[in-house]
Amino acid sequence: MITHDVVQGSPEWDALRFKFDCASEAPVIMGASPHMTRADLVRMKATGDERTFSDFVREKVLDAGHAVEPKARAVVSTATGDDFYPVIGSCGRFLASFDGLNMLEDTGLEVKLLNAALLAYFEAGDFDALDPLYYWQMEHQLLVSDAGCILFCVSDGTDENTVWHPYLSVPERREALIAAWDQFNKDVAAYKHEDIKVKPAAAVIRALPALAVQVEGKVLRSNLPALRSEAAAFIAQIKTTLETDEDFSNAENQVKFLKSGEENWEVTKAAVQAQMADVDALFRAGDEIAATFRSKRLELAKIVDAEKIRRRAEILTAGKQALAEHCRALSERVAPITIESGRDNLFAEAVKGKKNIDSIKAAVAQCLADAKIAANAQADLFDKNLRATSAMREDYPFLFGDLQGLMRCEPESCLAIAEKRVADYLAKQRAAAEAAAEAEREKIRAEERRKLEAEQARLQEEVRKENQRIEAEERRALQAEQMRQKKARQEEAPKVGAVDAGMTKIETRKEGEKNLYPGINPHRVQLHDLLDSGREFTVRNVSATQFVVTLL
């Protein structure tokens, strides 16, 4: 913090304040000041109306509370054992005039004149319920000084009526205050001067003659005919087409005048009735005038009301259009995100209960500033999140179909969500790639198994065929050897006689002899079976029809 060697209330102090964003102005830009509207402060700063600004400072800042500051400072210093001194300091574009700051500059003091509301606040003890008019100023002071706290003190200059409690910075308030100052300075830079329209004074309405009636059984004296003539002339000159502010002001005044004319007749009529019962003609004439007044009053009142509605709608529409244009510009900055301009009834709610045009304008201006600040904060959040997730969105745009909603998250959450989506996607891709690779490897393994099995089958088939070939060759060789041996035996065996055709049964063995011809009935065999067997044998006749065969 930089300290400035100027005296509070001096011309140098006025000039210094005009160049900075000041703590006492913080409630104004936040719409919490009953003394000045934000729009008025924008105009003062933008037009360089330093004199008007200084008048405001002297009237609203250097109020009666400053008279008790030295006494309150002494009371607090004695009670806390910490000496406080008035200090004017700045940090960047922010300035604050401290009613007190200790030597370490870690504790400040803000003194307000004791009043009924502040007394009730301290008696209640709910220090979270502090009026924004006060906490915005102290939040600004903490921003300038970077102190730990500001002692919020109210006093009437006496020891017994000086009380205080510490105010600590609230991070959300500080962020909102900085954003509000940013928008305020933008509005000052973009300010387009409009002449302040002073509400025209309504034209003076020449009073009609007071109705005078005196009766005594009959009407003795009355100026009713003259009054009727002047009333008719007055009504004829009333304008019902309101084109200028002067017309509008005159119409409002004329409505009131017509209303009073109706009421005056009722008073006069009551007075006449008190004098005499039968004044029918007089009453009819008076009622006619009153009815004429009433008719014109109602007509004019409707026109005035319609003009108020038109002007109100015009102001609301201008506010909506200004906010929409601001949001469009922000949307271009954070494309493809769209900055929304808020609820449709935003401005209508802001002017609820406002009766005159000036209060409606001030309410719309404050609402517009607040909405711009909120839109700026939203755009800053979007911009930060967009930059943080830029690379991921460029590489994986299909993961961010809900971009508008995602960018509303706090930066840490937004980044974490985006990184998790990318990590999950990459994990799925890796899993899918690994599954595809494994499937390909399995396909290759299956093909290799198929080829191996086919090769094994082929080799087995070759071995089988080779074995069959070898077995066939061995059988052929064996048969050839058997034939050769048979032939040799036949050549070496004694000749035997021919078997009689009638010998159809042969005995292959005697009782107790071994069966020499396996596979043939051991007792009897047909001759043709023996011949077909290819075995060598000798025959010994037993009888004319039987013989014994000896196998070789």
ChimeraX attribute file (.defattr): number of C-alpha atoms within 10 A of each C-alpha:
attribute: neighborCount
match mode: 1-to-1
recipient: residues
	/A:1	15
	/A:2	11
	/A:3	14
	/A:4	14
	/A:5	10
	/A:6	14
	/A:7	14
	/A:8	17
	/A:9	13
	/A:10	10
	/A:11	12
	/A:12	13
	/A:13	17
	/A:14	20
	/A:15	14
	/A:16	14
	/A:17	22
	/A:18	18
	/A:19	14
	/A:20	17
	/A:21	20
	/A:22	22
	/A:23	23
	/A:24	23
	/A:25	24
	/A:26	27
	/A:27	25
	/A:28	23
	/A:29	25
	/A:30	21
	/A:31	21
	/A:32	20
	/A:33	18
	/A:34	10
	/A:35	11
	/A:36	17
	/A:37	21
	/A:38	24
	/A:39	22
	/A:40	15
	/A:41	19
	/A:42	21
	/A:43	18
	/A:44	18
	/A:45	20
	/A:46	17
	/A:47	13
	/A:48	13
	/A:49	13
	/A:50	16
	/A:51	12
	/A:52	11
	/A:53	20
	/A:54	20
	/A:55	13
	/A:56	15
	/A:57	17
	/A:58	13
	/A:59	12
	/A:60	14
	/A:61	16
	/A:62	14
	/A:63	12
	/A:64	14
	/A:65	17
	/A:66	16
	/A:67	15
	/A:68	18
	/A:69	24
	/A:70	16
	/A:71	17
	/A:72	31
	/A:73	25
	/A:74	16
	/A:75	19
	/A:76	21
	/A:77	16
	/A:78	12
	/A:79	11
	/A:80	9
	/A:81	9
	/A:82	14
	/A:83	16
	/A:84	24
	/A:85	18
	/A:86	19
	/A:87	20
	/A:88	22
	/A:89	18
	/A:90	20
	/A:91	16
	/A:92	10
	/A:93	11
	/A:94	21
	/A:95	28
	/A:96	26
	/A:97	23
	/A:98	22
	/A:99	21
	/A:100	26
	/A:101	25
	/A:102	17
	/A:103	12
	/A:104	11
	/A:105	17
	/A:106	14
	/A:107	21
	/A:108	29
	/A:109	27
	/A:110	25
	/A:111	25
	/A:112	22
	/A:113	19
	/A:114	19
	/A:115	12
	/A:116	7
	/A:117	10
	/A:118	17
	/A:119	14
	/A:120	10
	/A:121	16
	/A:122	16
	/A:123	10
	/A:124	10
	/A:125	10
	/A:126	9
	/A:127	13
	/A:128	9
	/A:129	10
	/A:130	13
	/A:131	13
	/A:132	15
	/A:133	18
	/A:134	17
	/A:135	23
	/A:136	25
	/A:137	21
	/A:138	28
	/A:139	22
	/A:140	26
	/A:141	30
	/A:142	23
	/A:143	21
	/A:144	22
	/A:145	26
	/A:146	16
	/A:147	18
	/A:148	14
	/A:149	21
	/A:150	26
	/A:151	20
	/A:152	18
	/A:153	22
	/A:154	24
	/A:155	25
	/A:156	21
	/A:157	20
	/A:158	12
	/A:159	14
	/A:160	9
	/A:161	12
	/A:162	20
	/A:163	20
	/A:164	17
	/A:165	15
	/A:166	16
	/A:167	22
	/A:168	15
	/A:169	21
	/A:170	10
	/A:171	10
	/A:172	8
	/A:173	14
	/A:174	16
	/A:175	11
	/A:176	16
	/A:177	22
	/A:178	16
	/A:179	17
	/A:180	22
	/A:181	20
	/A:182	13
	/A:183	19
	/A:184	24
	/A:185	15
	/A:186	12
	/A:187	17
	/A:188	17
	/A:189	12
	/A:190	11
	/A:191	15
	/A:192	11
	/A:193	9
	/A:194	7
	/A:195	6
	/A:196	6
	/A:197	8
	/A:198	7
	/A:199	11
	/A:200	13
	/A:201	11
	/A:202	16
	/A:203	13
	/A:204	9
	/A:205	11
	/A:206	7
	/A:207	10
	/A:208	13
	/A:209	13
	/A:210	13
	/A:211	17
	/A:212	12
	/A:213	17
	/A:214	15
	/A:215	17
	/A:216	10
	/A:217	11
	/A:218	12
	/A:219	16
	/A:220	9
	/A:221	11
	/A:222	14
	/A:223	13
	/A:224	18
	/A:225	13
	/A:226	12
	/A:227	18
	/A:228	19
	/A:229	11
	/A:230	15
	/A:231	19
	/A:232	13
	/A:233	11
	/A:234	15
	/A:235	15
	/A:236	10
	/A:237	8
	/A:238	14
	/A:239	14
	/A:240	16
	/A:241	12
	/A:242	16
	/A:243	10
	/A:244	10
	/A:245	15
	/A:246	15
	/A:247	19
	/A:248	22
	/A:249	17
	/A:250	21
	/A:251	24
	/A:252	18
	/A:253	17
	/A:254	23
	/A:255	21
	/A:256	12
	/A:257	16
	/A:258	22
	/A:259	17
	/A:260	15
	/A:261	22
	/A:262	19
	/A:263	14
	/A:264	15
	/A:265	18
	/A:266	16
	/A:267	11
	/A:268	17
	/A:269	19
	/A:270	11
	/A:271	13
	/A:272	21
	/A:273	13
	/A:274	10
	/A:275	17
	/A:276	14
	/A:277	11
	/A:278	14
	/A:279	16
	/A:280	9
	/A:281	10
	/A:282	17
	/A:283	17
	/A:284	11
	/A:285	14
	/A:286	22
	/A:287	16
	/A:288	13
	/A:289	21
	/A:290	23
	/A:291	13
	/A:292	17
	/A:293	23
	/A:294	19
	/A:295	13
	/A:296	20
	/A:297	23
	/A:298	14
	/A:299	13
	/A:300	22
	/A:301	18
	/A:302	14
	/A:303	18
	/A:304	22
	/A:305	12
	/A:306	12
	/A:307	15
	/A:308	16
	/A:309	13
	/A:310	12
	/A:311	15
	/A:312	21
	/A:313	13
	/A:314	12
	/A:315	18
	/A:316	24
	/A:317	15
	/A:318	15
	/A:319	21
	/A:320	20
	/A:321	13
	/A:322	15
	/A:323	21
	/A:324	17
	/A:325	13
	/A:326	18
	/A:327	22
	/A:328	15
	/A:329	13
	/A:330	22
	/A:331	18
	/A:332	12
	/A:333	16
	/A:334	20
	/A:335	12
	/A:336	11
	/A:337	18
	/A:338	17
	/A:339	23
	/A:340	15
	/A:341	20
	/A:342	15
	/A:343	9
	/A:344	9
	/A:345	10
	/A:346	17
	/A:347	23
	/A:348	18
	/A:349	13
	/A:350	18
	/A:351	20
	/A:352	10
	/A:353	10
	/A:354	14
	/A:355	11
	/A:356	11
	/A:357	15
	/A:358	12
	/A:359	14
	/A:360	22
	/A:361	20
	/A:362	20
	/A:363	24
	/A:364	26
	/A:365	23
	/A:366	23
	/A:367	22
	/A:368	22
	/A:369	23
	/A:370	20
	/A:371	19
	/A:372	24
	/A:373	21
	/A:374	18
	/A:375	21
	/A:376	20
	/A:377	16
	/A:378	18
	/A:379	23
	/A:380	15
	/A:381	17
	/A:382	28
	/A:383	18
	/A:384	17
	/A:385	23
	/A:386	23
	/A:387	12
	/A:388	16
	/A:389	18
	/A:390	13
	/A:391	11
	/A:392	18
	/A:393	18
	/A:394	10
	/A:395	10
	/A:396	13
	/A:397	12
	/A:398	9
	/A:399	14
	/A:400	17
	/A:401	10
	/A:402	9
	/A:403	15
	/A:404	14
	/A:405	11
	/A:406	19
	/A:407	23
	/A:408	15
	/A:409	15
	/A:410	14
	/A:411	19
	/A:412	10
	/A:413	14
	/A:414	21
	/A:415	19
	/A:416	13
	/A:417	15
	/A:418	19
	/A:419	14
	/A:420	12
	/A:421	16
	/A:422	18
	/A:423	12
	/A:424	12
	/A:425	14
	/A:426	12
	/A:427	12
	/A:428	12
	/A:429	12
	/A:430	12
	/A:431	12
	/A:432	12
	/A:433	12
	/A:434	12
	/A:435	12
	/A:436	12
	/A:437	12
	/A:438	12
	/A:439	12
	/A:440	12
	/A:441	12
	/A:442	12
	/A:443	12
	/A:444	12
	/A:445	12
	/A:446	12
	/A:447	12
	/A:448	12
	/A:449	12
	/A:450	12
	/A:451	12
	/A:452	12
	/A:453	12
	/A:454	12
	/A:455	12
	/A:456	12
	/A:457	12
	/A:458	12
	/A:459	12
	/A:460	12
	/A:461	12
	/A:462	12
	/A:463	12
	/A:464	12
	/A:465	12
	/A:466	12
	/A:467	12
	/A:468	12
	/A:469	12
	/A:470	12
	/A:471	12
	/A:472	12
	/A:473	12
	/A:474	12
	/A:475	12
	/A:476	12
	/A:477	12
	/A:478	12
	/A:479	12
	/A:480	12
	/A:481	12
	/A:482	12
	/A:483	13
	/A:484	12
	/A:485	12
	/A:486	16
	/A:487	13
	/A:488	11
	/A:489	14
	/A:490	14
	/A:491	10
	/A:492	9
	/A:493	13
	/A:494	9
	/A:495	10
	/A:496	10
	/A:497	10
	/A:498	7
	/A:499	14
	/A:500	10
	/A:501	8
	/A:502	9
	/A:503	15
	/A:504	14
	/A:505	16
	/A:506	20
	/A:507	17
	/A:508	23
	/A:509	17
	/A:510	11
	/A:511	7
	/A:512	6
	/A:513	9
	/A:514	10
	/A:515	15
	/A:516	14
	/A:517	17
	/A:518	7
	/A:519	8
	/A:520	15
	/A:521	12
	/A:522	16
	/A:523	13
	/A:524	12
	/A:525	15
	/A:526	14
	/A:527	14
	/A:528	10
	/A:529	10
	/A:530	17
	/A:531	11
	/A:532	8
	/A:533	11
	/A:534	10
	/A:535	11
	/A:536	16
	/A:537	16
	/A:538	15
	/A:539	18
	/A:540	13
	/A:541	14
	/A:542	11
	/A:543	9
	/A:544	9
	/A:545	14
	/A:546	17
	/A:547	19
	/A:548	18
	/A:549	19
	/A:550	15
	/A:551	14
	/A:552	13
